[in-house]
Amino acid sequence: MTLLSVAQMNSQNSIEDNFKQVESLIQQSKAQGASLITFPENFICFAAGKQRETAEQFESIQKRLEQLAHQYQIWIIAGTLPCPFRPDGTIVPDGRVRTTSLCISPEGTEARYDKIHLFDVQVADGVGGYQESKFFEPGDEVVVAKTPFGNIGLMVCYDLRFPELALTLRQRDANILTAPAAFTYTTGQKHWQLLLQTRAMDSQCAVLGAAQQGWHGEKRQTWGHSGATNSLGQLLALVEHEGTHLITVEFDLAEQHAIRESMPLMQHRRLVQF
């Protein structure tokens, strides 16, 4: 059995202030005996229009996170960071960046995932319309990171709405799905918990949904409610309060194996064309 932590944050535009919260949450997670902590989307800087500026610090931020992982001997899912270059090192053109989630072990960065599905939608909130593709370039690679306690399929926020990604991660031997997020208050209230549980039920993976919560500037409000499910889609824990919080849940590979054996969904799947 392994203990896994999921953070909820109210990140603002100060990288240093956010780092203080990150280290405090890591300390709490270690005190609870966790092997991994998952942070939300935009956890180091949540500031509209500053993606490129923050992206210029990508490598120094990554190094600081690696140092924290080593210092506290914990695995970190580093929510998301804006990154100015692709996995092959080429620069993202047109002034855009990539939304990158890192899986970091105590020995260093083990995997990088660039968010595939971009949030170009109309929402009835203070912002109104979101067009991530204006500022971000989508990734095109599915990523599973191997850890001592199970394989982690990396997802980000809007990815949760696309079951085929979760199923592909399962087909590539994922045991745990991580979903750093900054769901809007409007969409989160309607769908966040439902999506966490449904993706877990689809894939028979544990799902860790680390969320932003509260106001970020004058217009942007996020839903929060960081949560974790088991491989049956049952909710194990959900943050019900505002602000920064941490939940820690159990994960058992043997239990997951039994669940998958008793209902072998992947073996039963049939791709029928109508």
PyMOL commands that set and color helices and strands:
alter all, ss='L'
color gray80, all
select helices_A, chain A and resi 15-31+51-55+58-72+132-134+157-161+163-171+185-203+253-262+265-268
alter helices_A, ss='H'
color red, helices_A
select strands_A, chain A and resi 2-9+36-38+75-83+98-105+108-114+120-122+129-131+144-147+150-154+176-178+206-209+211-216+220-223+227-229+235-238+245-251
alter strands_A, ss='S'
color yellow, strands_A
deselect
rebuild
show_as cartoon
